[in-house]
Every structure is written in structure tokens, then in C-alpha cells.
């Protein structure tokens, strides 16, 4: 991937501006962009022309929500209370501009049901935005059921699939998806590039948020970062080729990790084990201060929430939405298994976690 990306930065490579159509340098770069667009589209069974390049899933979420409501002139939005901040903060922004928003809570198992979404719909509902997989607890929503519900009622459906793309099957046709936010770095691609799938048939109106040049079907102006796009395309191509085998391997490692962690006194899983990303565990440890636990595990890469919120000391808003007790929410950690994780890594992490939790329990009893 890095080699392909670097080829777009060298004078003996495809360094041209893909929007320049008057010379061979631009043509060569445009060919690479088109190939990457096809690779991204293939992962979600989409038309390559429906892929709009962005700087990442955050921009894609903003373009989806703001773009739809600016194009329609307002109305009602339904989303969930445990979405990524890129969706929640955008929803709050839209509220300030007069859009009515309903926030659906997930069930205690960490999933948002189609029935809950159906109960929130109104005659003026324009858009539903429910993430495919939660970025913190890893629970997976039935976007197909929600998509069919919205399609039957002629309501636009957007899903943030930054966490799930390349890890779970996504089919925009089968799942009745109108807008899908995607990110490169979540599946080992470069940071700072993403895409938004925008349904083409029938055409979906999305107002541009960045103007100047009319790039990307008029939805996202700006010179394309060819090297970033090439990297994203390669990451999605590799993810598609290994999706089934890697998901199974990682799920086996997660089961191995959970078999160890569940034996630690006071441990409990947050959210459904069945409806969960293959590589995610979110575990609470009763009687342990989460911040102290996090600091003590300096030789294991764990977090207390998503990368966007893990620096805060407040209990996770995601776990609160799932009705997890504040004390347990504050003692929760996110454990993630990835492409390069081994069984030895899993065993080491579980052993260290058990040692640290045991030490902290002993300290608490001695106070």
C-alpha cells in the first residue's frame, strides 16, 4: 500500500492532478482514482460513481446529514443517542437551525432495533441515521431491517459504517442503504481520507458543504489527494479479499480473550456478545477505578472509550445510553483485536489485565 501511495508523490510516478484533463499526467492520476473508487464500491456492492471522496468519516457524516437537510429545506431527523460524535454533534447543529431531532436509545444489549426506530418516525421524517456498529462497545445493528423500514416509507437512511466496513458484509442494495460513511484508517488505510456512498438511482439530493470547482458530482469540491485515495482503495481491496477469513480468525481470538477475561473477579461484558464486531470486547471491572486501571496497563494498548472521547474522565455517554451503572461505566475498557494480533498477544494482555485488576482489588480492600 505504502509503495502504491508513494508512487503518486514521485516525479517518475503518477503525480498529476486527477482533475487535469488536458495532459497525460492528469489522465494517469485519474485512472488511479477511478480504480480506487471501484475498489471501495466493490466492498459494499455499490456503483463506483456513487462514491464521493472526503477527508474521513467525520466529514462524510457531516455531508450526509447537513447535505440532506439543506437540500430538502428541513424536517425531522431520527438518530440514536450513542452515535459517534460526528453524527451527534451534527444533529445538535441541525437542531439549532430548526431541524427536529429524535434520539432513540439503544437497548441494554447495545443494539438499536428497527422497532425502536419505527416508533420514532413521523410524517415529516426526512432522514434516519443509525450506525452499523458502535465504535466503543462494538455492538452491531441490523441495518438491513432499518433500511427496509425506511425504504418502505420513502425515508432516506444513512449509516456510519466506519467501524464495520471490511469487517462485516455490507450490501447497499440488499440493506436498502442510501448514504454510507466510510473511513480508510479503520481498515489499515491512510488517515485523513474517507468516502460517502450516495445513492444514484433514484437520484438523492445532497447539498455540498465545501464549494469551489464542483468536484465529486458537485458534492465535495477540492483537489483530490491521489496518494490518499490510492491507499484507501488498496486497503478496501485487501479487506474484501480477506473479509471472511480474517473475521473468523479475529472472532476466534476474541473468544480466547473473553474466556480469560471473564474469569477475572468482577468482570462483566458491556453489550451483546452475539451481535458484536469480531475484534471488540468492552468489559467493566466492578470495584476498580477505570482511570487507574488504564494507567497501570502501560504495556497493553487499551482504551476507556473511542479515540475521540477516551481523554475525558466522565463515564462514557455510550454506556450511559445503554443504562450501564456509572460506576461500572467508569471502570470499563475497550479491548480490540486486529489483523496483526496473535494468540500470544491475547494471552499476554489477559494475564496482565488479571494481574492489575487483582492488585487494584487488594489495594481497595486494604484502604
C-alpha positions in Angstrom: 0.0 0.0 0.0 2.7 2.5 1.0 4.6 1.7 -2.2 1.5 2.4 -4.3 0.9 5.7 -2.4 4.5 6.8 -2.7 4.2 6.4 -6.5 1.8 9.2 -6.6 4.3 11.6 -5.0 7.3 10.9 -7.2 8.3 12.7 -10.4 8.6 9.3 -12.1 5.1 8.2 -10.9 1.5 9.4 -11.2 2.0 12.8 -9.6 -0.6 14.7 -11.7 -3.8 16.3 -10.6 -6.6 13.9 -11.5 -8.9 16.8 -12.3 -6.5 18.0 -15.1 -7.8 16.5 -18.3 -5.5 18.2 -20.8 -2.4 16.1 -20.3 -1.2 12.6 -19.7 -0.1 13.3 -16.1 -3.7 14.1 -15.1 -5.1 11.2 -17.1 -2.8 8.7 -15.3 -3.7 10.1 -11.9 -7.4 10.0 -12.8 -7.1 6.3 -13.8 -5.7 5.5 -10.3 -8.6 7.4 -8.6 -11.1 5.6 -10.7 -9.6 2.2 -9.8 -9.7 3.1 -6.1 -13.3 4.2 -6.4 -14.1 0.9 -7.9 -12.3 -1.0 -5.1 -14.2 1.0 -2.4 -17.5 0.5 -4.2 -16.9 -3.3 -4.6 -16.7 -3.8 -0.8 -20.2 -2.5 -0.3 -21.7 -3.7 -3.7 -22.1 -0.2 -5.0 -21.8 1.7 -8.3 -18.3 3.2 -8.4 -19.9 6.5 -9.4 -21.8 6.6 -6.1 -18.5 7.0 -4.1 -17.7 10.6 -3.1 -14.3 11.2 -1.7 -14.0 13.0 1.7 -11.3 13.6 4.3 -12.8 10.8 6.5 -15.9 9.5 8.1 -16.4 12.7 10.2 -16.7 14.8 7.0 -18.9 12.1 5.4 -21.3 12.2 8.4 -21.5 15.9 8.2 -22.0 15.9 4.4 -24.8 13.2 4.7 -26.8 14.9 7.5 -26.3 18.6 6.6 -26.4 17.9 2.9 -29.8 16.1 3.0 -31.5 18.7 5.2 -30.1 21.7 3.3 -31.3 20.0 0.1 -34.8 19.3 1.5 -35.2 22.5 3.5 -35.7 20.9 6.9 -37.9 18.3 8.6 -37.4 15.6 11.2 -34.2 13.5 11.9 -34.2 10.2 13.8 -30.8 9.1 15.1 -29.5 7.1 18.1 -28.2 8.5 21.4 -25.0 6.5 21.2 -23.8 7.5 17.7 -20.3 8.8 17.1 -19.9 12.4 18.0 -19.6 13.2 14.3 -23.3 12.4 14.0 -24.4 13.6 17.4 -22.7 17.0 17.1 -24.0 17.4 13.6 -27.5 16.6 14.8 -27.2 19.2 17.6 -26.0 21.7 14.9 -29.1 20.9 12.8 -31.4 21.4 15.8 -30.0 24.9 16.3 -31.1 25.6 12.7 -34.6 24.4 13.2 -34.4 20.7 12.4 -36.4 18.5 14.8 -34.4 15.6 16.1 -35.4 12.4 18.0 -32.7 10.4 19.7 -33.5 6.7 20.1 -31.8 4.9 23.0 -30.2 1.5 22.4 -31.4 -1.5 24.2 -29.3 -2.6 27.2 -27.6 -5.1 24.9 -26.2 -2.1 22.9 -28.3 -2.5 19.8 -30.9 -0.2 18.2 -33.9 -2.1 17.0 -35.9 -1.4 13.9 -39.0 -1.3 16.1 -37.5 1.5 18.2 -36.7 3.4 15.0 -40.2 2.8 13.7 -41.7 4.2 16.9 -39.8 7.4 16.4 -40.8 8.1 12.8 -43.2 10.9 12.0 -44.9 12.1 8.9 -42.2 14.8 8.4 -39.2 12.4 9.0 -36.7 13.1 6.2 -33.7 11.1 7.4 -32.8 8.3 9.7 -29.1 7.9 10.8 -28.2 4.8 12.7 -24.6 3.5 12.8 -23.8 -0.1 11.7 -21.5 -0.9 14.6 -20.9 1.2 17.6 -17.3 2.5 17.8 -17.0 2.0 21.5 -18.8 -1.2 22.5 -18.7 -2.9 19.1 -22.3 -3.9 19.1 -23.9 -4.3 15.6 -27.2 -3.0 14.5 -29.5 -4.7 11.9 -29.1 -2.0 9.3 -30.9 -4.2 6.8 -34.1 -4.2 8.9 -33.8 -0.4 9.5 -33.1 0.2 5.8 -36.1 -1.7 4.6 -38.3 0.1 7.1 -37.1 3.4 5.7 -37.3 2.4 2.1 -40.9 1.3 2.6 -41.7 4.8 4.0 -39.7 6.7 1.4 -37.3 8.0 4.2 -33.6 8.4 3.5 -31.4 6.1 5.5 -27.8 6.9 6.4 -25.4 4.6 8.3 -22.0 5.3 9.7 -20.1 2.2 8.7 -16.6 3.4 9.6 -16.2 0.6 12.2 -17.8 -2.2 10.2 -16.6 -1.8 6.6 -14.1 -4.6 5.8 -15.1 -6.5 9.0 -18.7 -7.3 8.3 -20.6 -7.8 5.0 -22.3 -4.6 3.7 -24.5 -4.6 0.6 -26.1 -1.2 -0.2 -28.8 -2.9 -2.4 -29.7 -5.7 0.0 -29.7 -3.5 3.0 -31.5 -0.6 1.3 -28.8 2.0 2.2 -29.0 5.5 0.8 -25.9 7.0 2.4 -22.9 5.2 3.9 -20.0 6.9 5.7 -16.6 5.1 5.2 -13.1 5.6 6.6 -9.7 4.4 5.3 -7.7 4.2 8.6 -10.2 1.9 10.3 -9.1 -0.9 8.0 -5.3 -0.1 7.9 -5.5 2.5 5.2 -4.1 6.0 5.5 -5.5 8.6 7.9 -7.2 11.6 6.6 -9.3 10.1 3.8 -12.7 8.6 3.6 -15.8 8.4 1.4 -19.5 8.8 1.4 -21.7 6.4 -0.6 -24.6 8.4 -2.1 -27.4 6.5 -3.8 -27.6 7.3 -7.6 -30.9 5.6 -8.6 -33.2 7.2 -7.9 -31.0 10.3 -7.5 -30.6 11.6 -4.0 -30.1 15.3 -3.5 -27.2 16.2 -1.1 -26.2 19.8 -0.8 -22.4 20.4 -0.9 -20.7 21.6 2.3 -17.4 22.5 0.6 -17.7 24.7 -2.6 -15.3 25.7 -5.3 -14.9 23.7 -8.5 -17.7 21.2 -8.5 -15.7 18.1 -7.9 -17.2 14.8 -6.9 -20.5 15.3 -8.7 -20.8 18.7 -7.2 -20.9 17.4 -3.7 -17.4 17.9 -2.5 -15.1 20.4 -4.1 -11.3 20.3 -3.8 -8.3 18.8 -5.4 -8.2 15.1 -4.8 -5.3 13.7 -2.7 -4.4 11.0 -5.1 -2.0 9.2 -2.9 -4.5 9.0 0.0 -7.2 7.8 -2.3 -5.0 5.1 -3.8 -4.2 4.0 -0.3 -7.8 3.8 0.7 -8.6 1.8 -2.5 -5.9 -0.7 -1.8 -7.0 -1.1 1.9 -10.6 -1.8 0.8 -9.4 -4.2 -1.9 -7.3 -6.2 0.6 -10.2 -6.1 3.1 -12.6 -7.5 0.6 -10.2 -10.3 -0.3 -9.7 -11.4 3.3 -13.0 -10.4 4.9 -14.4 -13.9 5.7 -11.1 -15.5 6.7 -9.9 -12.5 8.8 -13.3 -12.0 10.5 -13.3 -15.7 11.5 -9.7 -15.7 12.8 -10.2 -12.5 14.8 -13.5 -13.8 16.2 -11.7 -16.9 17.4 -9.1 -14.7 19.1 -11.8 -12.6 20.7 -13.4 -15.8 22.1 -10.0 -16.7 23.5 -9.5 -13.3 25.1 -13.0 -13.3 26.6 -12.5 -16.9 28.0 -9.6 -15.5 30.0 -11.0 -12.1 30.9 -14.4 -13.4 32.1 -12.5 -15.3 34.9 -11.2 -12.1 36.4 -13.3 -11.4 39.5 -15.8 -8.5 39.0 -15.6 -8.6 35.2 -18.7 -8.2 33.0 -19.3 -7.7 29.3 -20.9 -4.5 28.1 -23.4 -5.2 25.3 -24.3 -8.3 23.3 -21.7 -10.9 22.6 -23.6 -12.3 19.7 -24.2 -9.0 17.8 -20.7 -7.6 18.0 -17.8 -6.8 15.8 -15.4 -9.7 15.6 -12.5 -7.9 17.3 -14.2 -5.9 20.0 -14.7 -6.5 23.7 -15.9 -3.8 26.1 -15.5 -5.0 29.7 -16.3 -3.5 33.0 -14.4 -4.4 36.2 -16.5 -3.9 39.3 -14.7 -2.2 42.2 -11.9 -0.8 40.1 -11.2 2.8 39.1 -11.1 2.8 35.3 -8.5 5.6 35.0 -6.2 3.9 37.4 -6.6 0.6 35.6 -5.9 2.3 32.2 -2.7 4.0 33.5 -1.5 0.7 35.1 -1.8 -1.2 31.8 1.0 0.8 30.2 2.3 -2.3 28.3 -1.1 -3.1 26.8 -2.9 -0.9 24.2 -6.4 -0.5 25.6 -8.7 2.5 25.9 -11.6 3.7 28.0 -13.8 4.6 25.0 -13.5 5.7 21.4 -10.4 7.5 20.3 -12.4 10.7 20.1 -13.6 10.6 23.8 -11.1 8.5 25.7 -9.3 11.6 27.1 -12.3 12.5 29.2 -12.9 11.4 32.7 -16.7 11.3 32.6 -18.4 8.0 32.3 -19.0 7.0 28.7 -22.1 8.5 27.1 -22.4 5.3 25.1 -22.6 3.1 28.2 -24.9 5.6 29.9 -27.3 5.3 26.9 -27.2 1.5 27.4 -28.2 2.1 31.0 -24.9 0.8 32.4 -24.4 2.0 36.0 -22.0 5.0 36.2 -19.5 3.1 38.5 -19.3 0.2 36.0 -19.2 2.6 33.1 -16.2 4.4 34.7 -14.4 1.1 35.1 -14.9 -0.1 31.5 -12.2 -0.8 29.0 -12.3 -1.3 25.2 -10.2 -4.3 24.1 -9.6 -4.6 20.4 -8.1 -7.4 18.3 -6.8 -6.6 14.8 -5.1 -8.0 11.8 -1.7 -8.3 13.4 -2.9 -9.6 16.8 -1.6 -13.1 17.7 -2.8 -15.7 20.3 0.4 -14.8 22.3 -0.7 -11.2 22.3 -4.1 -12.2 23.6 -2.8 -14.4 26.3 -0.3 -11.7 27.5 -3.0 -9.0 27.6 -5.4 -11.2 29.5 -2.6 -12.1 32.0 -1.6 -8.5 32.6 -5.2 -7.4 32.9 -5.8 -10.1 35.5 -2.7 -9.1 37.5 -3.5 -5.4 37.5 -7.2 -5.9 38.5 -6.1 -8.2 41.3 -3.6 -5.7 42.6 -6.2 -2.9 42.5 -8.8 -5.0 44.3 -6.2 -5.8 47.0 -5.4 -2.1 47.4 -9.1 -1.2 47.7 -9.6 -3.8 50.4 -6.7 -2.5 52.4 -8.0 1.1 52.5 
